[in-house]
Amino acid sequence: MNHPDSVKLDGEFYLQVQNRLDHPDVVFSPAEIHGVATGLVCCGEDESTLVNWAPILTRELEDDASRTLVEDILSGLVALTQRALQSTDFTFQMLLPPDSSEITTRTAALADWCSGFCTGTAFNSRLNEADLEPDALEALTDIARIARSRTWYRFSGRAGKSAAGTGRISAGRDSVNIRSHSGQPIITERRSGNY
């Protein structure tokens, strides 16, 4: 990756990361990896705990080179995201394809980012629905809804690669749930009406 002070998480950087991820057994998009990194940072993880959280994305990779590549990218994105979220001018932005990309590509990447974010926030079970401000809970519920669209997109046959599911987001007809790795509910939203 580039030197951290010169990196801007924009469409050009997305394409650079996508090119690096071009391995047969790597099924994660740059947006999904950045979503995981952002969720981890929001729940207090950082580079020093890499050994604990890297398996989120690497446990199913058979090739050592692919595993190392994904760990390096995830670690770098955790550091960049942590710096952006802590900056006084709040320089954070989601890592998405360039604006010139097809809307379907950008929409799928947004859903990937949201799915990754839900996975990252569920990792260490530090997120407790009861402790969240109403606006934060609403934002997380919206992110879970967008992530749910990723599931439909992936399983409808409209996407090329399919990421290894974590099973942490579930959506039924009447609810959206985000669960930790231990299965504890983090966010459960009961809904009415049609979505």
C-alpha positions as CSV (number, residue, x, y, z in Angstrom):
1,M,0.0,0.0,0.0
2,N,1.0,3.6,-0.3
3,H,2.4,5.7,2.6
4,P,-0.5,6.3,5.0
5,D,-0.2,10.1,4.9
6,S,-0.7,10.1,1.1
7,V,-3.6,7.7,0.9
8,K,-7.0,9.0,0.1
9,L,-9.9,6.4,0.3
10,D,-11.4,7.3,-3.0
11,G,-12.4,5.5,-6.2
12,E,-8.8,5.4,-7.5
13,F,-7.6,3.7,-4.3
14,Y,-10.5,1.3,-4.5
15,L,-9.3,0.2,-7.9
16,Q,-5.8,-0.3,-6.6
17,V,-7.0,-2.5,-3.7
18,Q,-9.3,-4.4,-6.1
19,N,-6.3,-5.1,-8.4
20,R,-4.3,-6.4,-5.4
21,L,-7.2,-8.7,-4.4
22,D,-7.3,-10.3,-7.8
23,H,-6.6,-13.9,-6.6
24,P,-8.8,-16.9,-7.3
25,D,-9.6,-17.7,-3.7
26,V,-10.1,-14.1,-2.5
27,V,-13.8,-13.3,-2.7
28,F,-13.9,-10.1,-0.7
29,S,-14.4,-6.7,-2.3
30,P,-12.3,-3.7,-1.1
31,A,-15.6,-2.2,0.2
32,E,-16.4,-5.2,2.3
33,I,-12.9,-5.3,3.8
34,H,-13.1,-1.6,4.5
35,G,-16.5,-2.1,6.1
36,V,-15.0,-4.8,8.4
37,A,-12.1,-2.5,9.3
38,T,-14.5,0.3,10.1
39,G,-16.7,-1.9,12.3
40,L,-13.7,-3.2,14.1
41,V,-12.3,0.4,14.8
42,C,-15.8,1.6,16.0
43,C,-15.7,-1.2,18.5
44,G,-12.3,-0.5,19.9
45,E,-10.1,-2.8,17.9
46,D,-6.8,-1.7,16.3
47,E,-3.7,-3.1,14.6
48,S,-2.3,-4.4,17.9
49,T,-5.1,-7.0,18.1
50,L,-4.7,-8.2,14.5
51,V,-4.2,-11.8,15.5
52,N,-7.6,-11.8,17.1
53,W,-9.7,-10.4,14.3
54,A,-7.8,-11.2,11.1
55,P,-9.5,-14.6,10.9
56,I,-12.8,-12.9,10.2
57,L,-11.7,-12.7,6.6
58,T,-8.8,-15.1,6.4
59,R,-10.0,-18.3,8.0
60,E,-11.4,-19.8,4.8
61,L,-8.5,-18.8,2.5
62,E,-6.4,-21.8,1.7
63,D,-3.5,-20.1,0.0
64,D,-0.9,-18.5,2.4
65,A,-0.1,-15.7,0.0
66,S,-3.8,-14.8,-0.2
67,R,-4.2,-14.9,3.5
68,T,-1.2,-12.6,4.0
69,L,-2.4,-10.3,1.3
70,V,-5.9,-9.9,2.9
71,E,-4.4,-9.5,6.4
72,D,-2.1,-6.7,5.1
73,I,-4.9,-4.9,3.4
74,L,-7.2,-5.3,6.4
75,S,-4.5,-4.1,8.8
76,G,-3.7,-1.1,6.6
77,L,-7.4,-0.2,6.3
78,V,-7.8,-0.5,10.1
79,A,-5.0,2.0,10.6
80,L,-6.2,4.4,7.9
81,T,-9.8,4.2,9.2
82,Q,-8.7,4.8,12.8
83,R,-6.7,7.8,11.8
84,A,-9.6,9.2,9.7
85,L,-12.2,8.7,12.5
86,Q,-9.9,10.3,15.1
87,S,-9.0,13.4,12.9
88,T,-10.4,16.7,14.0
89,D,-11.7,17.4,10.4
90,F,-13.4,13.9,10.2
91,T,-11.8,12.8,6.9
92,F,-13.5,9.4,7.0
93,Q,-15.2,8.2,3.8
94,M,-16.3,4.7,2.7
95,L,-14.1,2.9,0.3
96,L,-16.3,2.6,-2.8
97,P,-15.7,2.3,-6.6
98,P,-15.2,5.5,-8.5
99,D,-18.2,7.7,-9.2
100,S,-17.8,6.9,-12.9
101,S,-18.6,3.2,-12.2
102,E,-22.0,1.7,-13.0
103,I,-24.6,2.5,-10.4
104,T,-25.2,-1.3,-9.9
105,T,-21.5,-1.7,-9.2
106,R,-21.5,1.2,-6.7
107,T,-24.7,-0.1,-5.1
108,A,-23.3,-3.6,-4.7
109,A,-20.2,-2.1,-3.1
110,L,-22.2,-0.1,-0.7
111,A,-24.1,-3.3,0.4
112,D,-20.7,-5.1,0.7
113,W,-19.4,-2.2,2.9
114,C,-22.5,-2.4,5.1
115,S,-22.3,-6.1,5.4
116,G,-18.6,-5.9,6.4
117,F,-19.4,-3.1,8.9
118,C,-22.0,-5.3,10.6
119,T,-19.5,-8.2,10.7
120,G,-16.8,-5.9,12.2
121,T,-19.1,-4.4,14.8
122,A,-20.3,-7.9,15.8
123,F,-16.8,-9.3,16.2
124,N,-16.0,-8.5,19.8
125,S,-19.5,-8.2,21.3
126,R,-18.7,-4.7,22.7
127,L,-21.7,-3.1,20.9
128,N,-24.7,-3.2,23.1
129,E,-28.1,-2.0,21.7
130,A,-29.2,-0.7,25.1
131,D,-26.1,1.6,25.3
132,L,-26.7,3.3,21.9
133,E,-28.1,6.7,21.4
134,P,-31.3,6.6,19.3
135,D,-29.6,8.1,16.2
136,A,-26.8,5.6,16.4
137,L,-29.2,2.7,16.7
138,E,-31.2,4.0,13.7
139,A,-28.0,4.3,11.7
140,L,-26.9,0.8,12.5
141,T,-30.4,-0.5,11.7
142,D,-30.2,1.3,8.3
143,I,-26.8,-0.2,7.7
144,A,-28.1,-3.7,8.5
145,R,-31.0,-3.1,6.0
146,I,-28.6,-2.1,3.3
147,A,-26.4,-5.2,4.1
148,R,-29.5,-7.3,3.7
149,S,-29.8,-6.2,0.1
150,R,-26.3,-7.6,-0.4
151,T,-27.6,-11.0,0.5
152,W,-30.4,-10.7,-2.0
153,Y,-28.0,-9.5,-4.7
154,R,-25.5,-12.3,-4.0
155,F,-28.0,-15.1,-4.0
156,S,-30.1,-13.8,-6.9
157,G,-27.3,-14.7,-9.3
158,R,-26.6,-11.1,-10.1
159,A,-23.1,-11.0,-8.7
160,G,-19.9,-12.6,-9.9
161,K,-18.0,-13.5,-6.8
162,S,-19.6,-14.5,-3.5
163,A,-18.1,-13.7,-0.2
164,A,-17.9,-16.2,2.6
165,G,-20.9,-15.4,4.8
166,T,-20.4,-14.9,8.5
167,G,-24.0,-15.6,9.4
168,R,-24.0,-12.6,11.7
169,I,-26.7,-10.7,9.9
170,S,-30.2,-12.2,9.5
171,A,-33.3,-10.7,8.2
172,G,-36.7,-12.2,8.4
173,R,-40.0,-10.9,7.3
174,D,-40.5,-9.1,10.5
175,S,-37.0,-8.3,11.9
176,V,-33.4,-7.5,11.2
177,N,-30.8,-8.9,13.5
178,I,-27.1,-8.4,14.0
179,R,-25.4,-11.0,16.2
180,S,-21.9,-11.4,17.7
181,H,-19.7,-14.3,16.9
182,S,-21.0,-16.0,20.1
183,G,-24.5,-15.6,18.9
184,Q,-25.6,-12.9,21.3
185,P,-28.0,-10.4,19.7
186,I,-26.6,-6.9,19.2
187,I,-29.3,-5.2,17.3
188,T,-32.8,-6.6,16.8
189,E,-35.2,-4.4,14.9
190,R,-38.8,-5.4,14.7
191,R,-40.5,-3.8,11.7
192,S,-43.9,-3.5,10.3
193,G,-45.0,-2.9,6.8
194,N,-43.3,-4.0,3.6
195,Y,-39.6,-3.5,2.7
